[in-house]
Amino acid sequence: MSMLTLSRVPLRCPEPRRFDWPSPTKVPRVWLTVTFAAFAAYALVMALVTTNHLHRLWGIFAACAYLLAAMVVLAWRRARGLDLALVVSLAGALITPLVLMAGARLQQPEVRVINTSAAMLVHRGTPYVGPAALAAAHNPNVFDPYLPAMTMFGMPRALLGFSVLTDPRIWFGVGFLAVFAAALAAAGARDVLRWTVLVTASPVIAFSLAVGGTDIPVLACICLGLALLWHRPHLVLAGLSLGAASAMKATAWPALLVAAVLVAARDGKRAAWTLCATALAVVAAVVGPVALLWPRALVQNTVLFPLGLASIKSQAVSPLPGHLLAGTGQGGHWAAVALLALACLGIVVSLVVRPPRTVPAATWRLVIGLSLMFLLAPATRFGYFLYPLGLLAWLGISWLGSVRADPESTEPGSAKSANSAAQASYQPANQGSPAASGTTYFTVWA
């Protein structure tokens, strides 16, 4: 005869973490206030120290918007105050200065380069100036350092003429909002809309979008490609996203390399070949025709000019180590190129010796590699660091949603079965250990 026994099986609620912020509404008001105040300080310093009138205009608008957003967060509570602060910061730091600049044809040279390349593609069939014209040119803005996919953002103006809505920066922003939100959602983030608006309104994105913005869509596609390899890998979709980024700008190529190594180490060589084949097919479809018909123009514009090896030097002259070394003379320039090559070789060796096996680990490896490249490149600027900063923002937000969804995981993105989670939280009732705070019980008859 069997006996019925009453057992107490603990169902532990996850212990609260220090940064349990799946939504911006959960962030303490003091942290939000400090964040917007820091944004305002950055914009104010930009307005005071810059000699570029576009940067000063953005700094004035952005500083006022961020200060007002900080005061709104202090005055209003919970979601309503945060939503109003997000609207104020987005409108003042991005939309207003961008619309004013677009209407007055105020832009950094790269926007004009994209518009010119799109017009050339429509009328001449190629987005690049030929070698003869480049040899006789004295203006560095004749060169187009971007790959052909970037030209697509200038097509509305080339086809429809001048208006605010045909400015490439408008489409940079629209593309970033859509793709970055998709990247957060694919990575398991919560409250995707608020997080996307907060990141877009930050100085890292808003400043770049308002004055130029060519790196913004590349960053968004990289984030989406990595996100599609995280919880439920979609190799073809990830390859399409990384291929689109790689067909816009060469700064996305390291992301494709790191993603391929990740997939090979985690899922096998066949999966890595699927990812690479998809991405390379996109690049070949976009860049291939230009490479076949105008190979010299493509090399001079997209390879020699960014490396500082063309007849005219790039205007990317931020005082970073690579540029400072290149400015010492021809020997210093080649030394900077050599250091850049060594840094790239070091990253490749690290990928071979210890390949990343999780998306967060791959993202950190990419952040380190890009940072070294931007520090040592002969033609470089501070704005390029939006890549590592944007990747870290995407990873942090995704990590918050991922860990909350799986509180037993020790690493973002790792999966545990329900049985192992229950076993980890189970403590026998006869051990006499006191129940942990926040523990609830139910009755099991056996």
N, C-alpha and C positions, 0 to 999 in steps of 0.2 A: 504494500500500500504506500503510495507516494504521498508526501506531505506538501502542502502549499506553503511556501516561504515568502515573506515580504522583504524585498531588498530595496535599498535606496540607491538609485543610480544618479550621480550628480550630472547635471547639464550646466556646465560652466558658461557664463557669458564671457566674451573676450574682455580681458582687462583693458581699461582705457589706456591708450597710448598718449604720449606727450603731444604729438602732432596728429590728432585724429580729426583731420579736416578734409573729408571727401568733397565738400562744397565750400566755396568762398564764404557762404553764410555761416559756416562753423568756425571760421577764423576769428580769434578774439579781436574786438574792436581796436585794442591798442596796437596789435600787429598791423591791421589794415591802415590805421592812421599813420603809423611809422612808415609803412610802405609808400603811401601817397605823398607823405612829406619828403621822403627820399627822392621820389620821382620829381617833385617840385624843385628840390635843391639841385638835382642834376640839370633840369631845364633852365633854372635861373643862372647857374654857372655857365651853361652853354650860351645863353643870351648875353652875358657880360664879357666873356673872354673871346668869343669867336670873331673873326674878321669877315666871315661869310654872311652876307645879308639874308640868305635863305635860312641858314641855321639860326640867326638871331630872331628872325620872324617866328620860326617854330618855337624857339625857347620862350618868347614872350607869351604866346598863346598857351603853350603847354604848362608853364609855371603857374599861370592864373588858374587853369583848369584843374591841375593837381591839388593846388591849395584849397580850392573850393570843394573838391571831392573829399579831402581830408576833413574839412569842417562838416560836411554832410554826414560822414561816417560817425563823427563825434555827436552830432545833434540828433540823428535818427538811429533807431535800434533795428537790429535784425535785418531781414531780407529787404525791406522797403528802403532803408537807408543805403544799403549796399548797392541795390539796383540803380538808385538815383546817382550815387557816386560813380558807378560804372558808365552811365549815360553821359554824365558831365565830363568825365575824363576822356571818353572816346570822342565826344563832340568837340571838346576844346583842344585836345592834343593831336587829333588826327583829321577829323572830317573838315573842320573849319579851315585850318591852314592848308590842307590839301586842296580844297575847292578854290580857295583864294589864289593859291599858286598856279593851279591848273588853268584858271580863268585868265590870269595875267601872263601866262606862258613863262612862269618862273620855275626853273627846274635845274637839277644838276646835269652835267654834260651827258651822263650815261642815258638819260631819258631821250635826249636829242639823238644820240647815236642809234637807239632802237627805232625811233621814228624814221630816221634817214635810211636805215637798213631795210625797214619794211617797205618804204617807198621804192628803194632800188629793187627789191624782190618783185614788186608789182610791175615795174616798168622795164627792168633789165633781166629779170629772172635769177638774179643772185643777190644775196644780202651783203656781199663784201666788195670793197674797192680792190681793183686789180693791182698787181705788183708794180707796174709802171707808175700809176697814180700815187701809190704809197711812197715810192722812191722820191717823187718830186714834192711830196706834201711837207708842210711845216707845222701843221696843226695835229696834235695827238688824237683829237676827237675824230679824225678821219678813220682811224682804226676801229674795228668792231671786235672786241675780245670775247664776245659771247658766241655760243653755238647756235645753229639756226633755229632751234625751238624757241629761243628767247624772242626772236623776231616776231612771233605770232602776237605778242602783246602790243606791237605797234601797228598791226593790220587794221584795227578799227579806224585809226586816224588816216592811214594810207588809202583806205577805201571810202570812208565817209566824210573826210575833211575835219577841220578843227572844231572841237567843242570840248567842254569839260568832260563829258562822258566818254570821249574817245582818247583821253589821256591814258597812257599805259599804266600810270600809277593807280588809277581807279581799278583796273583789271588785276593788277598785282594784289590790291587789297581784297577784292572779291574772291580771287583765287585762294589767298591765304586763309580767309575766314572759313571757306567751305572745306578746304583740304585739311587744315589744322584741326578743325572740329571733328572731322572724320578720323584723324589720327588719334585724338583723345578717346573717341568712342571705341575705336578698334582696340585700343590698349586697355580698356576697362575703366576709364575715368568716369566719375560721377559729375552731374551738373555741368555738362559739357559747354552749354551756352555761356554761363557766367565765367567759367575759366577761360574760354576763348576770347571773350570780350576783355577780360582783365589782361591777358597776355598781349592782345592787339593794342590796347591802350597804353601799355608800358612804353617807356622811352626806347627800349631796344627795337621794337617793331614800329611804333608810331613815328618816331623820328626818321627812320629809314624810308618808310612808305611816303611820308610827306614830301621829302626832298628828292628821293631817287627810287629806291626800293627794288633794284634788280635781283637782289639775293633773297628776297622774301618768298617768292613762289618756290625757289629751289629748296629752301629750308623746310617749307611745308611738305613738299613731296618726299624729302628724306625722312621726316617724322612719320609720314603715312606708311612708307615702305617698311620702316622698322616696326611700326605698330602691327602691320599685317603679318609679321613673323613671330609675334609674341605668344598669346594664349592659344589661339587657333590658327596656325600658320596657313596662309594662302599664298603659295609660292608664285603663282602666275600674276595675281594682283599686285603682290609686292614687287615683282620684277617690272611690271608696267609702271608703277610709281617711281621706282628708282631709275628706270630707263628714261622716263620723262625728265627727271631732275638732271640726269647725266647728259641729256640732249640739249639742256639749256645752258649749263655752265660746268666747267671742268672741276669746280670745287665740290661737285657731287660724286666724283669718281672714287674718292676714298671711302665714301659711304657704301658704294656698291661692293668694293673689295672687302670691307669689314663684314657686310651682310653675307657675302658668299662664304667667307671663312666660318662664320657662325653657323650657317645652315649645313655646311660640310661636316663640322665637328658634332653638331647636334642631331642632324637628320640623315647624314650620309652624302656621298658624292653625287648620287643620282639626283637628289633634291637640289643640291647646289648647282648642278648643270641646268636643271629646269629654271631656277631663278636667273642664272647668268644668261642663258639663251634667250629668255623673255626680254630681259633688260637690253641686251646687245641687239636684239631684233628691233627694238624701238629706236635705239641710237642709230643703227644702220639705215633704217627707213627715213630718218630725219636728216642725218649728217651725210649719209652715203652719196646721194646725188651731187651734193656740193663738193665732196671730196673727190669724186670722179671727174667732174667737169672743171673745177677750179681748185686744184690741190695746193698750188703755191699761195694763192690768196688766203685759203683757209689756214695754212700753217703760219703765214706771216701775221695774220690778225689774231688768231686764237692761241698760238704757241709762243712765237718769238716776241710779240709785243708784251704779253703779260710777264714774261721772264726778263724783260728789259734788254732783249737782244736785237730789237728792231732799230731802225735809223732814228726814231723819235722815242723818247722815254715816256713812260706812263705818268699820269698825274697822281697816281696813288702814292703819296709821299708822306705818310704818317711816320713820325720818328721812332720806328721800331728797329730792333737790332739788325735785321736783314737790310733794310733801307740805309741805315746809318753806315753799315759796313760797305755797301755798294757805292755810297757816296764818296768813299776815300780814293777812288780811282778804278782803273780797269782790273788791277789785281784784287782789290776789295770786292769788286762785283763778282768775279769768278769765285772768290772765297765764300761769298754769300750763297752762290749757286751750289757750291760743293757742300756747304753745311746743310742746305735744304735737302740735297740728295742724300746725305748721311742720315738726316732725321727721318726721311721717308724710308730709307733702308732699315733703320732701327725699328720702325713701326712694323714693317713687313716681317722682320725676323721675330718680333714678339708675337705676331699672329701665327707664325709657323711653330714656334717653340711652345707657346701656351695660348692656343686659340680660345676665344670666348665661347661659352656654351649657353649663355642666356642673353636676352636682348638688353637688359641693363648693363651687363658686362661689356657687350659690344658697343653700346652707346658711350660708355666711359672711355673705351679705347679710341673711339672715333673723336670724342671731344679732345682727348690728349693729342692725338695725331694732327687734327686741324689746328689746334692752338700752336703747336710747334711749327707747322707750315706757315701760318700767318706771321709768326714772330720772325722767321728766318727768310721769308721771301724777299727778293730785291725790290719788287713793286708791291707794296702792301699798305693797308690803312686800318685804322681802328674799327671801322664799320664791319670788317669781315668777322669780327668776334661775335657778331650776332648769331653765327652758326653754333658755336659751343654754348652760348648763353641760351639760345632758343631750344637746343637739344636738351639741355639740363632742365629747362622749364617744362618741356613736354614730359620728360622722364619723371620729374618730381610729382607733377599732377597725376600722371598715370599710376605712379607708385601708390599714391594716397588711395585712389579708387581700387587698385588691385589688392592691397593689403586688407582693406576693409571688407572686400568681398570674400577674402580667404584669410581670416584672422589667425589660423594655425600655421600659415606658411612662414618660413624663416627668410625667404628671399622673394622679392617681387616677381610675380609671374609663375612661381612654382605651384604645382597642383598636388593636393593630398586627397585621398579618398575619404568618404564619410566614415568608413569603419576605422581607419587609422586616426582620424580626428577624434572619434568617440573614445578610442582606446587611450589616446593621449590625455583626455580630460577625465577619464574614469579613475576613481579612487575607491577601493573597497570600504564598505561601511564598518567592518569589524576591526579596522586598524585604530580606531579611536582618534583619528586626526580631526581637528576641528574643521568645519566647513569653511571654505574660503568665502570672503565677502562677495556678495553678488551672485552666489550659487543658488540655483533652484533645483527642486527635486520632483521626480514623479515615481509612481509605484509600479513595480513589475512583479507579476505572479509567475512563479516557475514551478 
